């Protein structure tokens, strides 16, 4: 419909288009918005328009998927399931292994604190269960990928055969066993430590007395003066209180099965059934009701020591408190 008007002087004409009144209900407008029978449009577009859009997105996303697949194939072709692409100095981990300890508290807020009450069996069980879980693969070889078939007994004169790894026996851990509750109930707990794994890292041993650094504890120096030459092929470990007060409170310690990690466990190359060697620290008489800061340090020529709260190297720190 059009409307014809003139201006006030009667000169000129103005044409206006008058809109047709829309008498449809809201529901009818919604229905027509979904499908308009007069124009055969669905959601405002014809079948040809929708077909063009769908074809564009099919081609676009197919191209993206092909490009992604090509990139992933190129990346995965450079990786190996057993050998990391970057190792030692070229990796983020680097070449300086640290130490780890167990048991660790299941509560993240506790951090590196081992705290329990010696007469509280429930409290003690919480810690011993954590140790049982950690040692499960050492005790039960069927939990390993090849059921332990890739392990062999090793010694200083019996290195591992090609493609084999050395087993880690737990028979010589002294009182640090599950049967004794790791001596937690006697207020003489056992804590296990291990060297962190670095692929292809080979330790450089202190092969004679003249190599020993001045800062090495005198007790270990004395021990090294009495051992056989082949025993020098060991990453030695010492543990003590961090501060003078901690040294007074920590009491005597004994390490099982020996004072270091034998060299025949290294290098680590991610072979099946490999397990990190362990040392059990038995605290024979720590002072009760006192927080004791403990530090354990590994000794080898290429293990560099740094004591730092943010970036500790070559050692491990934890706290022990028994009530």
SEDO-965850 format. One record per residue: residue in one letter; chain; x, y, z of N, C-alpha, C, CB in turn; residue number from 0. Coordinates in steps of 0.1 Angstrom, whole numbers, plus 5000, padded with zeros to 4 digits. Glycine has a CB too. Layout:
a/A/X/Y/Z/X/Y/Z/X/Y/Z/X/Y/Z/NUM
...
END
This chain:
x/A/5009/4988/5000/5000/5000/5000/5009/5012/5000/4990/5000/5012/0
x/A/5006/5023/4992/5014/5035/4992/5005/5047/4995/5020/5037/4978/1
x/A/5011/5057/5000/5004/5069/5004/5009/5081/4996/5005/5071/5020/2
x/A/5000/5089/4990/5003/5100/4982/5001/5113/4989/4996/5100/4968/3
x/A/5011/5122/4991/5009/5134/4998/5015/5146/4990/5016/5133/5013/4
x/A/5011/5158/4994/5017/5170/4988/5022/5179/4998/5007/5177/4979/5
x/A/5032/5188/4995/5037/5197/5005/5027/5209/5007/5051/5203/5001/6
x/A/5031/5218/5016/5021/5229/5019/5018/5239/5008/5027/5237/5031/7
x/A/5027/5240/4998/5025/5249/4987/5018/5242/4975/5038/5255/4982/8
x/A/5016/5230/4977/5009/5222/4966/5019/5218/4955/4998/5230/4961/9
x/A/5032/5221/4958/5042/5217/4948/5050/5205/4953/5051/5229/4945/10
x/A/5052/5197/4944/5060/5185/4947/5052/5174/4954/5072/5189/4956/11
x/A/5057/5162/4953/5050/5151/4958/5059/5142/4967/5044/5142/4947/12
x/A/5054/5136/4976/5062/5128/4985/5055/5114/4986/5063/5134/5000/13
x/A/5063/5104/4984/5057/5091/4984/5062/5083/4996/5061/5083/4971/14
x/A/5053/5077/5003/5057/5069/5015/5051/5055/5013/5052/5076/5028/15
x/A/5058/5046/5018/5053/5032/5018/5047/5029/5031/5065/5022/5015/16
x/A/5036/5025/5032/5029/5021/5044/5030/5007/5047/5014/5025/5043/17
x/A/5035/5003/5059/5036/4989/5063/5023/4982/5065/5045/4988/5075/18
x/A/5023/4970/5060/5011/4962/5062/5010/4958/5077/5011/4949/5053/19
x/A/4999/4959/5083/4998/4956/5097/5000/4941/5099/4984/4961/5102/20
x/A/5008/4938/5109/5011/4924/5112/5002/4920/5123/5026/4922/5116/21
x/A/4992/4911/5119/4982/4907/5129/4986/4893/5135/4969/4906/5123/22
x/A/4998/4888/5132/5002/4875/5137/5004/4875/5152/5014/4870/5130/23
x/A/5002/4864/5159/5005/4862/5173/5020/4859/5175/4996/4851/5179/24
x/A/5024/4861/5187/5038/4858/5190/5042/4844/5186/5042/4860/5205/25
x/A/5033/4834/5189/5036/4820/5186/5037/4818/5171/5024/4812/5191/26
x/A/5028/4825/5163/5029/4824/5148/5042/4830/5143/5017/4831/5142/27
x/A/5046/4841/5149/5059/4847/5145/5071/4837/5148/5062/4860/5153/28
x/A/5070/4830/5159/5081/4820/5162/5080/4809/5152/5079/4815/5176/29
x/A/5069/4804/5149/5067/4793/5139/5072/4797/5126/5053/4788/5138/30
x/A/5068/4809/5121/5073/4814/5108/5088/4817/5108/5066/4827/5104/31
x/A/5094/4820/5120/5108/4823/5121/5116/4810/5119/5111/4829/5134/32
x/A/5110/4799/5124/5116/4786/5122/5115/4781/5108/5110/4775/5132/33
x/A/5102/4781/5102/5100/4778/5089/5090/4786/5082/5096/4763/5087/34
x/A/5093/4793/5071/5084/4802/5064/5079/4795/5052/5091/4816/5061/35
x/A/5066/4791/5052/5061/4783/5041/5060/4791/5028/5048/4777/5044/36
x/A/5059/4804/5029/5058/4812/5017/5071/4813/5009/5052/4826/5020/37
x/A/5082/4815/5017/5095/4816/5010/5103/4803/5011/5103/4828/5016/38
x/A/5098/4793/5018/5105/4780/5020/5118/4782/5027/5106/4773/5007/39
x/A/5119/4791/5036/5131/4794/5044/5131/4787/5058/5134/4809/5045/40
x/A/5142/4781/5061/5143/4775/5075/5153/4784/5083/5148/4761/5074/41
x/A/5148/4789/5094/5157/4798/5103/5163/4809/5095/5168/4790/5109/42
x/A/5154/4815/5085/5158/4827/5078/5167/4824/5066/5165/4836/5087/43
x/A/5170/4811/5063/5178/4808/5051/5171/4798/5042/5192/4803/5056/44
x/A/5174/4799/5030/5169/4789/5020/5178/4776/5021/5169/4795/5006/45
x/A/5173/4766/5015/5180/4753/5014/5194/4755/5007/5172/4742/5007/46
x/A/5194/4763/4997/5206/4765/4990/5217/4773/4998/5204/4773/4977/47
x/A/5211/4783/5006/5220/4790/5015/5226/4781/5026/5213/4802/5021/48
x/A/5217/4773/5032/5222/4764/5042/5232/4754/5037/5210/4756/5049/49
x/A/5230/4749/5025/5239/4740/5018/5253/4746/5016/5233/4735/5005/50
x/A/5253/4758/5012/5266/4765/5010/5274/4767/5023/5263/4778/5003/51
x/A/5266/4771/5033/5273/4772/5046/5279/4759/5051/5263/4778/5056/52
x/A/5270/4749/5051/5275/4735/5056/5287/4730/5048/5264/4725/5055/53
x/A/5286/4732/5034/5298/4728/5026/5310/4736/5030/5294/4730/5011/54
x/A/5309/4749/5032/5321/4757/5036/5327/4751/5049/5317/4771/5038/55
x/A/5319/4749/5059/5324/4744/5072/5330/4730/5072/5314/4745/5083/56
x/A/5324/4722/5063/5329/4708/5062/5343/4709/5056/5320/4700/5053/57
x/A/5344/4717/5045/5358/4718/5039/5368/4725/5048/5357/4726/5026/58
x/A/5363/4735/5055/5372/4743/5064/5377/4734/5076/5365/4755/5070/59
x/A/5368/4727/5083/5373/4719/5094/5380/4706/5090/5361/4716/5103/60
x/A/5376/4701/5078/5384/4690/5073/5398/4693/5070/5377/4684/5060/61
x/A/5400/4705/5065/5414/4710/5062/5421/4712/5075/5413/4723/5054/62
x/A/5415/4718/5085/5421/4719/5098/5425/4706/5104/5412/4727/5108/63
x/A/5416/4696/5103/5419/4683/5109/5430/4676/5102/5406/4674/5108/64
x/A/5431/4678/5088/5442/4672/5081/5456/4679/5085/5440/4673/5066/65
x/A/5456/4692/5086/5468/4699/5090/5472/4695/5104/5465/4714/5090/66
x/A/5463/4693/5113/5466/4689/5127/5472/4675/5127/5453/4689/5136/67
x/A/5466/4666/5119/5470/4652/5118/5484/4651/5113/5461/4643/5110/68
x/A/5487/4660/5102/5501/4660/5097/5511/4665/5107/5501/4669/5084/69
x/A/5507/4675/5114/5516/4681/5125/5519/4670/5136/5511/4693/5131/70
x/A/5508/4663/5140/5510/4653/5151/5518/4642/5146/5496/4649/5156/71
x/A/5516/4638/5133/5524/4626/5128/5539/4630/5127/5519/4623/5114/72
x/A/5541/4643/5123/5555/4647/5123/5562/4647/5136/5556/4660/5116/73
x/A/5554/4652/5147/5559/4653/5160/5561/4639/5166/5549/4661/5169/74
x/A/5552/4630/5165/5553/4617/5170/5564/4608/5164/5540/4609/5169/75
x/A/5567/4612/5151/5578/4604/5145/5591/4607/5151/5578/4607/5130/76
x/A/5592/4618/5158/5605/4622/5165/5606/4616/5179/5607/4637/5165/77
x/A/5595/4610/5184/5595/4606/5198/5597/4591/5199/5582/4610/5205/78
x/A/5602/4586/5210/5604/4572/5213/5597/4569/5226/5619/4568/5214/79
x/A/5590/4557/5226/5582/4553/5238/5591/4551/5250/5574/4541/5235/80
x/A/5604/4548/5248/5613/4544/5259/5624/4554/5262/5618/4530/5257/81
x/A/5627/4562/5252/5638/4571/5253/5634/4585/5251/5649/4568/5242/82
x/A/5636/4594/5261/5632/4608/5259/5640/4615/5248/5634/4616/5273/83
x/A/5634/4624/5242/5640/4632/5231/5652/4640/5236/5630/4640/5223/84
x/A/5649/4647/5247/5660/4655/5253/5665/4649/5266/5654/4669/5256/85
x/A/5677/4647/5268/5683/4641/5280/5695/4649/5285/5688/4626/5276/86
x/A/5698/4646/5298/5709/4652/5305/5709/4667/5303/5722/4646/5299/87
x/A/5720/4673/5298/5721/4688/5297/5711/4694/5288/5735/4692/5293/88
x/A/5705/4687/5279/5695/4693/5270/5681/4692/5275/5696/4686/5256/89
x/A/5679/4685/5287/5666/4684/5292/5664/4694/5304/5664/4669/5298/90
x/A/5651/4695/5308/5648/4704/5319/5653/4698/5332/5632/4706/5319/91
x/A/5653/4685/5333/5657/4679/5346/5672/4681/5349/5654/4663/5345/92
x/A/5680/4681/5338/5694/4683/5339/5702/4671/5343/5696/4694/5350/93
x/A/5714/4673/5349/5723/4662/5352/5726/4660/5367/5736/4664/5344/94
x/A/5718/4667/5376/5722/4667/5390/5710/4661/5398/5725/4681/5395/95
x/A/5710/4647/5400/5699/4641/5407/5698/4645/5422/5700/4626/5406/96
x/A/5685/4646/5426/5683/4648/5440/5678/4635/5447/5672/4659/5442/97
x/A/5673/4636/5459/5669/4625/5467/5654/4626/5470/5677/4623/5480/98
x/A/5647/4615/5471/5633/4615/5476/5632/4607/5488/5624/4610/5465/99
x/A/5621/4609/5496/5619/4601/5508/5605/4596/5509/5623/4609/5520/100
x/A/5603/4585/5516/5590/4579/5519/5591/4574/5534/5587/4568/5509/101
x/A/5580/4575/5541/5566/4579/5536/5564/4594/5536/5556/4573/5545/102
x/A/5555/4598/5527/5551/4612/5527/5537/4613/5532/5553/4618/5513/103
x/A/5534/4624/5538/5520/4626/5544/5510/4627/5532/5520/4638/5553/104
x/A/5499/4620/5534/5488/4622/5524/5482/4636/5524/5477/4611/5526/105
x/A/5484/4643/5535/5479/4657/5536/5489/4666/5530/5475/4661/5550/106
x/A/5485/4673/5519/5495/4682/5512/5499/4693/5522/5488/4688/5500/107
x/A/5490/4697/5531/5494/4708/5540/5506/4705/5549/5482/4712/5549/108
x/A/5508/4692/5552/5519/4688/5561/5532/4689/5554/5517/4674/5565/109
x/A/5533/4690/5541/5545/4691/5534/5554/4679/5536/5552/4704/5538/110
x/A/5567/4682/5541/5577/4672/5543/5577/4667/5558/5590/4677/5539/111
x/A/5567/4670/5565/5567/4666/5580/5562/4652/5582/5558/4676/5588/112
x/A/5569/4644/5590/5565/4631/5594/5562/4632/5609/5576/4619/5592/113
x/A/5549/4633/5613/5545/4635/5627/5535/4624/5631/5539/4649/5629/114
x/A/5537/4618/5642/5528/4609/5647/5529/4607/5662/5529/4595/5640/115
x/A/5520/4600/5668/5520/4597/5683/5523/4582/5684/5506/4600/5690/116
x/A/5534/4580/5692/5539/4566/5693/5529/4556/5699/5552/4566/5700/117
x/A/5520/4561/5707/5510/4552/5714/5497/4552/5707/5509/4556/5728/118
x/A/5496/4558/5695/5483/4559/5688/5484/4550/5676/5481/4574/5683/119
x/A/5478/4538/5677/5480/4528/5667/5473/4532/5654/5473/4515/5671/120
x/A/5462/4539/5654/5456/4544/5642/5465/4554/5635/5442/4551/5645/121
x/A/5471/4563/5643/5480/4573/5637/5492/4566/5630/5485/4582/5648/122
x/A/5497/4556/5637/5509/4548/5632/5505/4541/5619/5514/4538/5642/123
x/A/5493/4535/5619/5489/4527/5607/5488/4536/5595/5476/4521/5610/124
x/A/5485/4549/5596/5484/4558/5585/5498/4559/5578/5480/4571/5589/125
x/A/5508/4559/5586/5522/4560/5580/5527/4547/5574/5532/4565/5590/126
x/A/5524/4536/5582/5529/4523/5577/5522/4518/5564/5528/4512/5588/127
x/A/5509/4522/5563/5502/4518/5551/5508/4525/5539/5487/4522/5552/128
x/A/5512/4538/5541/5518/4545/5530/5531/4538/5526/5521/4560/5534/129
x/A/5539/4533/5536/5551/4526/5532/5548/4513/5525/5560/4524/5545/130
x/A/5538/4506/5530/5534/4493/5523/5531/4496/5509/5523/4487/5531/131
x/A/5523/4506/5506/5520/4510/5492/5532/4512/5484/5510/4522/5492/132
x/A/5541/4520/5489/5553/4524/5482/5562/4511/5479/5561/4534/5490/133
x/A/5563/4502/5488/5572/4490/5487/5565/4479/5480/5577/4486/5500/134
x/A/5552/4480/5476/5545/4469/5471/5551/4463/5458/5530/4474/5467/135
x/A/5556/4472/5449/5562/4467/5437/5576/4460/5440/5564/4478/5426/136
x/A/5582/4464/5451/5595/4457/5455/5592/4444/5460/5603/4466/5465/137
x/A/5581/4442/5467/5578/4429/5473/5571/4420/5464/5570/4431/5486/138
x/A/5563/4425/5455/5555/4416/5447/5558/4419/5432/5539/4419/5449/139
x/A/5566/4411/5426/5571/4413/5412/5560/4412/5402/5582/4404/5409/140
x/A/5549/4406/5405/5538/4405/5396/5532/4418/5393/5527/4395/5401/141
x/A/5534/4428/5401/5529/4442/5398/5537/4449/5388/5529/4450/5411/142
x/A/5549/4444/5384/5558/4450/5374/5553/4447/5360/5572/4446/5376/143
x/A/5557/4455/5350/5552/4453/5336/5555/4439/5331/5559/4463/5327/144
x/A/5567/4434/5333/5571/4420/5329/5571/4410/5340/5584/4421/5322/145
x/A/5563/4413/5351/5562/4404/5362/5576/4401/5368/5556/4391/5358/146
x/A/5585/4410/5367/5599/4408/5372/5608/4399/5365/5597/4403/5386/147
x/A/5603/4394/5353/5611/4385/5345/5624/4392/5339/5603/4379/5334/148
x/A/5624/4405/5339/5635/4412/5333/5645/4416/5344/5630/4425/5326/149
x/A/5643/4411/5356/5653/4414/5367/5662/4403/5369/5645/4417/5380/150
x/A/5674/4406/5375/5684/4396/5378/5691/4400/5391/5694/4394/5366/151
x/A/5697/4391/5398/5705/4394/5409/5718/4400/5405/5707/4381/5418/152
x/A/5722/4411/5411/5734/4417/5407/5744/4419/5419/5731/4431/5401/153
x/A/5756/4422/5416/5766/4425/5427/5777/4433/5420/5771/4412/5433/154
x/A/5787/4437/5429/5798/4445/5423/5806/4438/5413/5807/4449/5434/155
x/A/5805/4424/5414/5812/4416/5404/5802/4409/5394/5821/4406/5411/156
x/A/5789/4413/5396/5779/4407/5387/5771/4418/5381/5770/4396/5395/157
x/A/5775/4425/5371/5767/4436/5365/5755/4430/5358/5776/4444/5356/158
x/A/5745/4438/5355/5734/4433/5348/5737/4429/5333/5722/4444/5347/159
x/A/5731/4419/5328/5733/4414/5315/5726/4424/5305/5727/4400/5313/160
x/A/5728/4423/5292/5722/4432/5283/5707/4432/5283/5727/4429/5269/161
x/A/5701/4443/5284/5686/4445/5284/5680/4440/5297/5680/4437/5273/162
x/A/5688/4436/5307/5683/4432/5320/5685/4444/5330/5690/4419/5325/163
x/A/5678/4443/5342/5680/4453/5352/5682/4445/5365/5667/4462/5353/164
x/A/5688/4452/5375/5691/4446/5388/5679/4447/5397/5703/4453/5395/165
x/A/5676/4436/5404/5665/4436/5414/5669/4443/5426/5661/4421/5417/166
x/A/5660/4447/5434/5662/4455/5446/5657/4446/5458/5656/4469/5446/167
x/A/5665/4438/5464/5660/4429/5475/5658/4438/5488/5671/4418/5478/168
x/A/5648/4433/5495/5644/4439/5508/5648/4431/5520/5629/4443/5508/169
x/A/5655/4420/5518/5658/4411/5529/5668/4417/5539/5664/4398/5523/170
x/A/5676/4426/5535/5686/4431/5544/5683/4445/5549/5700/4431/5537/171
x/A/5670/4448/5552/5666/4461/5557/5666/4462/5572/5653/4465/5551/172
x/A/5671/4452/5579/5672/4452/5593/5658/4453/5600/5680/4464/5598/173
x/A/5655/4462/5609/5642/4463/5615/5632/4470/5606/5643/4470/5628/174
x/A/5636/4475/5595/5627/4483/5587/5619/4474/5577/5635/4493/5578/175
x/A/5609/4467/5583/5601/4458/5576/5586/4460/5580/5605/4443/5578/176
x/A/5577/4455/5571/5563/4457/5574/5559/4449/5587/5555/4452/5562/177
x/A/5566/4437/5589/5562/4429/5601/5565/4436/5614/5571/4416/5600/178
x/A/5574/4446/5614/5577/4453/5626/5571/4467/5626/5592/4455/5628/179
x/A/5562/4469/5616/5556/4483/5615/5566/4493/5613/5547/4486/5627/180
x/A/5578/4489/5607/5589/4498/5604/5593/4506/5617/5585/4508/5594/181
x/A/5591/4499/5629/5595/4505/5642/5588/4518/5645/5610/4506/5642/182
x/A/5578/4521/5639/5571/4534/5642/5565/4533/5656/5559/4536/5632/183
x/A/5560/4521/5660/5554/4519/5673/5564/4520/5685/5546/4506/5674/184
x/A/5577/4518/5682/5587/4519/5692/5594/4533/5692/5598/4509/5689/185
x/A/5587/4542/5685/5593/4556/5684/5607/4556/5679/5593/4563/5698/186
x/A/5610/4546/5670/5623/4545/5663/5620/4543/5648/5632/4534/5669/187
x/A/5614/4552/5641/5608/4550/5628/5619/4548/5617/5599/4561/5624/188
x/A/5615/4541/5607/5624/4539/5595/5618/4548/5584/5624/4524/5590/189
x/A/5627/4555/5577/5624/4563/5565/5632/4558/5554/5626/4579/5568/190
x/A/5626/4556/5542/5632/4552/5530/5636/4563/5521/5624/4541/5523/191
x/A/5648/4563/5515/5652/4573/5506/5657/4566/5493/5663/4582/5512/192
x/A/5656/4573/5482/5660/4569/5469/5665/4580/5461/5648/4562/5461/193
x/A/5674/4577/5451/5679/4587/5442/5669/4589/5431/5693/4583/5437/194
x/A/5667/4602/5427/5658/4605/5416/5664/4600/5403/5654/4620/5416/195
x/A/5655/4595/5394/5659/4589/5382/5662/4600/5371/5649/4579/5376/196
x/A/5674/4599/5365/5677/4608/5354/5682/4599/5342/5688/4619/5357/197
x/A/5675/4599/5331/5678/4590/5320/5692/4592/5315/5668/4592/5309/198
x/A/5700/4581/5314/5713/4580/5309/5724/4587/5318/5713/4587/5295/199
x/A/5720/4590/5330/5730/4596/5339/5739/4586/5344/5723/4604/5350/200
x/A/5752/4588/5344/5762/4578/5348/5770/4585/5360/5772/4574/5337/201
x/A/5769/4579/5372/5776/4585/5383/5792/4584/5382/5772/4578/5396/202
x/A/5798/4595/5387/5813/4595/5388/5816/4593/5402/5819/4608/5382/203
x/A/5822/4581/5405/5825/4577/5419/5838/4583/5424/5825/4562/5420/204
x/A/5838/4584/5438/5851/4587/5445/5858/4574/5445/5848/4593/5459/205
x/A/5868/4572/5436/5874/4559/5435/5886/4557/5444/5879/4558/5421/206
x/A/5890/4567/5451/5901/4565/5461/5900/4576/5472/5915/4564/5455/207
x/A/5908/4574/5482/5908/4583/5494/5911/4597/5490/5917/4578/5504/208
x/A/5920/4599/5480/5925/4612/5476/5914/4620/5469/5937/4611/5467/209
x/A/5904/4613/5464/5893/4621/5457/5883/4627/5467/5886/4611/5448/210
x/A/5883/4622/5479/5872/4625/5489/5872/4640/5492/5873/4617/5502/211
x/A/5861/4647/5491/5861/4661/5495/5862/4664/5510/5848/4668/5489/212
x/A/5867/4676/5513/5869/4679/5527/5856/4679/5535/5876/4692/5528/213
x/A/5845/4683/5529/5833/4685/5537/5826/4671/5539/5823/4694/5529/214
x/A/5831/4660/5534/5824/4647/5537/5826/4644/5552/5831/4636/5528/215
x/A/5815/4640/5558/5815/4636/5572/5826/4627/5576/5802/4630/5577/216
x/A/5832/4629/5587/5844/4621/5592/5840/4606/5593/5849/4626/5605/217
x/A/5828/4602/5597/5824/4588/5598/5825/4581/5585/5810/4587/5604/218
x/A/5820/4588/5574/5820/4582/5561/5835/4581/5556/5812/4590/5551/219
x/A/5843/4592/5559/5857/4591/5555/5864/4579/5561/5864/4604/5559/220
x/A/5861/4577/5573/5867/4565/5580/5863/4552/5574/5864/4565/5595/221
x/A/5850/4551/5570/5845/4539/5564/5852/4537/5551/5830/4540/5562/222
x/A/5854/4547/5543/5860/4546/5530/5875/4541/5530/5859/4559/5522/223
x/A/5881/4544/5542/5895/4540/5543/5896/4525/5546/5901/4548/5554/224
x/A/5885/4518/5549/5886/4504/5552/5879/4495/5542/5879/4502/5566/225
x/A/5873/4500/5531/5865/4492/5522/5874/4486/5511/5854/4500/5516/226
x/A/5869/4476/5504/5876/4471/5492/5875/4480/5481/5870/4457/5489/227
x/A/5884/4479/5471/5885/4489/5460/5873/4489/5452/5897/4485/5451/228
x/A/5866/4477/5450/5854/4476/5441/5842/4483/5448/5851/4462/5438/229
x/A/5843/4485/5461/5831/4491/5468/5831/4506/5466/5832/4488/5483/230
x/A/5842/4512/5461/5842/4526/5458/5832/4530/5447/5856/4531/5454/231
x/A/5828/4520/5439/5818/4522/5429/5804/4523/5435/5818/4511/5418/232
x/A/5802/4533/5444/5790/4535/5451/5787/4550/5453/5791/4528/5466/233
x/A/5774/4553/5452/5769/4567/5455/5766/4567/5470/5756/4571/5446/234
x/A/5775/4573/5477/5773/4573/5492/5762/4582/5497/5787/4576/5498/235
x/A/5757/4579/5508/5746/4587/5514/5749/4589/5529/5732/4580/5512/236
x/A/5747/4602/5533/5748/4605/5547/5736/4613/5552/5761/4613/5550/237
x/A/5732/4610/5564/5720/4617/5570/5724/4623/5583/5708/4608/5571/238
x/A/5718/4635/5586/5721/4641/5599/5711/4652/5601/5736/4647/5600/239
x/A/5711/4658/5613/5703/4670/5616/5708/4682/5609/5702/4672/5631/240
x/A/5699/4691/5605/5704/4702/5597/5711/4712/5605/5692/4709/5590/241
x/A/5705/4717/5616/5711/4727/5625/5718/4720/5637/5701/4737/5630/242
x/A/5727/4727/5644/5733/4721/5656/5723/4715/5666/5741/4731/5663/243
x/A/5712/4721/5668/5701/4716/5677/5696/4703/5672/5690/4726/5680/244
x/A/5694/4702/5659/5688/4690/5652/5698/4679/5654/5685/4693/5637/245
x/A/5711/4682/5652/5722/4671/5654/5722/4666/5668/5736/4677/5651/246
x/A/5718/4674/5678/5718/4669/5692/5705/4661/5694/5718/4681/5702/247
x/A/5695/4664/5687/5682/4657/5690/5679/4645/5681/5671/4667/5688/248
x/A/5687/4643/5670/5684/4633/5661/5687/4619/5666/5691/4635/5648/249
x/A/5697/4618/5674/5702/4605/5680/5709/4597/5669/5690/4597/5685/250
x/A/5713/4585/5673/5721/4576/5664/5712/4571/5652/5726/4564/5671/251
x/A/5718/4570/5640/5712/4565/5628/5719/4553/5623/5711/4576/5617/252
x/A/5711/4544/5616/5717/4533/5609/5711/4532/5596/5716/4520/5618/253
x/A/5719/4530/5585/5714/4528/5572/5714/4514/5567/5722/4537/5562/254
x/A/5703/4509/5561/5702/4496/5556/5699/4496/5541/5692/4487/5564/255
x/A/5704/4487/5533/5713/4476/5536/5728/4480/5537/5712/4464/5526/256
x/A/5731/4493/5532/5744/4498/5533/5743/4513/5532/5753/4492/5522/257
x/A/5755/4520/5532/5755/4534/5533/5755/4541/5519/5767/4539/5540/258
x/A/5750/4534/5509/5750/4541/5496/5742/4532/5485/5764/4543/5491/259
x/A/5741/4537/5473/5735/4530/5462/5746/4524/5453/5726/4540/5454/260
x/A/5746/4511/5452/5757/4505/5444/5756/4509/5429/5755/4490/5444/261
x/A/5768/4511/5423/5769/4516/5410/5763/4508/5399/5783/4519/5406/262
x/A/5760/4494/5402/5755/4486/5391/5740/4488/5388/5757/4471/5395/263
x/A/5734/4497/5396/5720/4501/5392/5720/4512/5382/5713/4505/5405/264
x/A/5731/4517/5378/5731/4529/5369/5739/4525/5356/5737/4541/5376/265
x/A/5736/4532/5345/5727/4543/5343/5712/4537/5342/5730/4551/5331/266
x/A/5703/4546/5345/5689/4543/5343/5685/4546/5328/5680/4552/5352/267
x/A/5679/4536/5322/5675/4537/5308/5661/4532/5305/5685/4529/5299/268
x/A/5653/4533/5315/5638/4530/5313/5636/4516/5308/5632/4540/5303/269
x/A/5644/4507/5312/5641/4493/5309/5630/4487/5317/5654/4484/5310/270
x/A/5623/4477/5312/5612/4472/5319/5616/4466/5332/5605/4461/5310/271
x/A/5608/4467/5342/5609/4462/5356/5620/4469/5364/5613/4447/5355/272
x/A/5625/4480/5359/5635/4487/5367/5629/4493/5379/5642/4498/5358/273
x/A/5636/4492/5390/5632/4498/5403/5644/4506/5409/5627/4488/5413/274
x/A/5642/4518/5414/5652/4525/5420/5657/4518/5433/5648/4540/5424/275
x/A/5670/4517/5435/5675/4511/5448/5671/4520/5460/5691/4510/5447/276
x/A/5670/4514/5471/5665/4520/5483/5675/4519/5495/5652/4514/5488/277
x/A/5674/4529/5503/5682/4529/5516/5672/4532/5527/5694/4539/5516/278
x/A/5671/4524/5537/5663/4526/5549/5671/4533/5560/5656/4512/5554/279
x/A/5666/4544/5565/5672/4551/5576/5665/4547/5589/5673/4566/5574/280
x/A/5672/4541/5598/5666/4537/5611/5670/4548/5621/5670/4523/5615/281
x/A/5660/4555/5626/5663/4565/5637/5662/4557/5650/5652/4577/5637/282
x/A/5673/4555/5656/5674/4545/5668/5669/4552/5681/5688/4540/5669/283
x/A/5671/4565/5682/5666/4571/5695/5664/4586/5693/5677/4569/5706/284
x/A/5655/4590/5684/5652/4605/5682/5645/4611/5694/5644/4607/5670/285
x/A/5648/4623/5697/5642/4630/5709/5627/4632/5706/5649/4643/5712/286
x/A/5619/4628/5716/5605/4629/5714/5600/4643/5717/5597/4619/5723/287
x/A/5588/4647/5713/5582/4660/5715/5590/4671/5709/5579/4662/5730/288
x/A/5598/4668/5699/5607/4678/5694/5607/4677/5679/5622/4677/5700/289
x/A/5607/4689/5672/5607/4689/5658/5622/4688/5653/5601/4702/5652/290
x/A/5625/4678/5645/5639/4675/5641/5640/4677/5626/5644/4661/5645/291
x/A/5648/4686/5621/5650/4688/5607/5661/4679/5602/5654/4703/5604/292
x/A/5658/4670/5593/5667/4660/5588/5671/4663/5574/5661/4646/5589/293
x/A/5684/4661/5571/5689/4663/5557/5698/4650/5554/5698/4676/5556/294
x/A/5695/4645/5542/5702/4634/5537/5709/4639/5524/5694/4621/5534/295
x/A/5722/4635/5522/5729/4640/5511/5736/4628/5503/5740/4650/5515/296
x/A/5736/4629/5490/5742/4619/5481/5756/4624/5477/5734/4616/5469/297
x/A/5765/4615/5477/5780/4618/5474/5785/4611/5462/5788/4614/5486/298
x/A/5788/4619/5451/5794/4614/5439/5801/4627/5433/5784/4607/5429/299
x/A/5811/4625/5425/5818/4636/5419/5809/4645/5411/5829/4631/5410/300
x/A/5799/4639/5404/5790/4647/5396/5776/4649/5402/5788/4641/5382/301
x/A/5775/4648/5415/5763/4652/5423/5767/4665/5430/5758/4641/5432/302
x/A/5761/4676/5426/5765/4689/5432/5755/4693/5443/5766/4700/5421/303
x/A/5760/4697/5454/5752/4699/5466/5748/4714/5467/5759/4695/5479/304
x/A/5736/4717/5469/5731/4731/5471/5720/4730/5481/5727/4737/5458/305
x/A/5721/4737/5492/5710/4738/5502/5703/4751/5500/5716/4737/5517/306
x/A/5690/4749/5496/5682/4761/5493/5667/4756/5495/5684/4766/5479/307
x/A/5659/4765/5501/5645/4762/5503/5638/4761/5490/5638/4772/5512/308
x/A/5642/4769/5480/5635/4769/5467/5641/4759/5457/5636/4783/5461/309
x/A/5654/4757/5458/5660/4749/5448/5671/4740/5454/5666/4757/5436/310
x/A/5667/4730/5462/5676/4721/5468/5682/4711/5458/5670/4714/5480/311
x/A/5695/4709/5458/5701/4699/5449/5710/4690/5456/5709/4707/5438/312
x/A/5710/4677/5451/5719/4667/5457/5715/4662/5470/5733/4672/5457/313
x/A/5704/4665/5475/5700/4661/5489/5685/4662/5490/5706/4671/5499/314
x/A/5680/4658/5502/5666/4658/5505/5664/4663/5520/5659/4645/5503/315
x/A/5653/4670/5522/5650/4675/5536/5637/4670/5540/5651/4691/5536/316
x/A/5635/4666/5552/5622/4663/5558/5623/4666/5573/5618/4649/5555/317
x/A/5611/4667/5579/5611/4669/5594/5605/4657/5601/5603/4682/5597/318
x/A/5610/4654/5613/5605/4643/5620/5601/4648/5634/5616/4632/5621/319
x/A/5589/4644/5638/5584/4647/5652/5575/4636/5657/5576/4661/5652/320
x/A/5579/4631/5669/5572/4620/5676/5567/4624/5689/5581/4608/5677/321
x/A/5555/4622/5692/5549/4625/5705/5546/4612/5713/5536/4634/5704/322
END
